[in-house]
Amino acid sequence: MILDDKLAAGDIVVLDGATGTEISRLGGQMDGAAWCAVANKTDPDIVRTVHEEYIRAGSDVITTNTFGTARHVLAGAGLAEETVAINRRAAELAKEARANVDASRPVAVAGSISCMVAWEPGSLSADQRYLPSPEQEAANYREVAETLAEAGVDLLIMEMMLDLERAPRAVEAAVATGLPVWIGMSCTQRPDGTLVGWDQAAEEPEQVTGHDQLFQAPPLGDLIDELTTIGGQVAGIMHSSIVTTTPALDELYRHWNGPVMAYPETVERAGTPGQRGSDVSAADFATATRGYVERGVQIIGGCCGTTVEHIRALAGALPAAVGPRQLPASD
């Protein structure tokens, strides 16, 4: 794999930031059911530009615009029959961007796979019309993983792994390709400090309807153990607030000895304890992510709300080397 030497040497690897945030900012088409997935078809130049700008900002890894491209998600946008084409095009756009930018350093293309479902219009609740059976869901993840692998991505990055039912199906599909797999887990911190898988109803209660109980949030330690047992080269915390990511990394260190990644979001959410106000600035983001690297995180980037400017600030503020893993004194 293109980054094997850097990983083996313990070097810092810079991920990109939010793809959908930047596609939306640049005017790419968004969809109520499939978020930014349709832009691979409608706005390929914008998708390619986002990848190019992240490379110029310092990213060693760019992530395909495939967070919401499983067949059951694209069905909500009326594009189920174009699933393979849309996923293949996403990989092509990332590879074209890499070819267009003379980065003078290795740049890897990560194929994104999530457990996202088609959303009900105007909400973040699952649209019951497009929920697949467990067997079909597993087949859909295999379809995405195999398409991305055949299209030439360098690794598969599992995003928003948050439960013990759907996430294992996705990870199993990725591992079966034989590509390196990086597992990104999202979490919520309860008011009592307990860490669980991302709880959409707690984080964004105003956008989740009462019947939405699709994802049950397990203890974070159980989630880490379950998913890393399936396989994976890297494990990390992503799509979680900066406040929550710190204790979540402590929990990850207790359960995982391999390379660690972190890419928090910069969006303020009503359900995040102790974190309210305006979204996280590029400068504050760079300070926080530098702190993660100093405490043992090797692969660092950003998720929702993170822009090219956030990644540029991050890349410019990194320490010279990854620091030793540090657990709270009570451990």
Steps between C-alpha positions, in 0.01 A plus 500: 500500500621846411531614864642180649846649549362806680282286724784262581735789580243663729485813283204738515241446225264789418146412394274737311200678649129489427422421137129576516553829682728625223284364216204686648702819551609496135143457375493128431164328493386355832218256562264461794537122506860445388678820613786572259505164318323631191777755432717226349248496215378861491812699594815296434716811451410623848572162658838485326581856606428419865746211488764716328470775759538258788819364343633853463411568863722214612286185499680169454165321462196614303166327554263406220158663500329169582380545858140469377528282191374159611213376283237542773607863553508592133153342469369793704638733234357290216847384395520139619564367149799732466671379818801341334552789258478764772747319724741436215483864397576613855821299500593630156453861610725455802770335287473775238545761773811324624641494147422870452691616809876461523512435872863378502393246766294179501126567498260211562138472392272360771166353396236608751235255622239584763188350653295796385137446403269703278353782704141613518462836326580781743640279774785270597268209566507182296253487213326171570421453129864437414625295795652176370484158661817398685597277208444771242683757710804273522485448123480876447813559708680230303397673179646833611819345639564290191424788263741733679768232514465425129511875426845519658468659845798439728304420816148492637403734782196406707318814609248550780515144623268532798306183575540123541248397233569689178861609548638143516336423164676796344839419654474136390432611142803729503738246653394242240649713220853449635567875504626675814199601711491799736210491746356835608260483794269783605388552857285700735585592857203474733450771768639256757819460294415159354626449145276319250472469124368812328144563619325703233193563716715645780730702275237645266163451668329765292566303180411150616139382512361292784492170311868512409669224702702353216841532663539389861802664666720238673779575749795634303735233634268224372485668159880521477545136599236370261619686192874464545458126553362477144817657363652832408840667486401822680232593753387846596241747620323719243184708452501577871542836669843621604385482863382140464795384289748545786345245742403280205867472403581401858247217466643399163850478647367258761372265230729544196877488462529570127525833312240755613319768302278789605291734292247693705225718365489875551120532512345603829205278593232542764578162655872550555572550871708805574526615139255761381541815297651573160667229294864423573743739330793382289745622764323321786468189289873501427578535871272213594624265230863576583418392853366167375823436306709587804301232688555222249272556200686426176229570239325835538235694309146634525136408442173694467544876488875472439616704202816524293607785729467276806727239341750762388514632858533146636786413263683817597470440874603137529786398729812342354401149609220294650515510879464206737154375582375660818222368715344685796698468821224283651584228247 
